[in-house]
């Protein structure tokens, strides 16, 4: 009897509802739906060109990136606050 493996289909990647950029740092906002309604999550990344010339993304940041992150965090907060206010109307 052969050893069979069942491979589950990978779920489709969810696209962000909004992306903000400050230079080479971005914030991606995702909407998630649960029984309690819609809530939002954010992820942050820094883009750079690797030695092979291909664009890559990192989740670590240099000290010089902190001001960019601060600006992005504020933009995310404003966007999510506006989304919550619209849904309450």
Buried (B, 14 or more C-beta within 10 A) or exposed (E): EEEEEEEEEEEEEEEBBBEBEBEBBBBBBBBEEEEEEEEBEBEBBBEEEEEEEEEEEEEEBEEEBEEBBEBBBEBBEEBBEEBEEEEEE
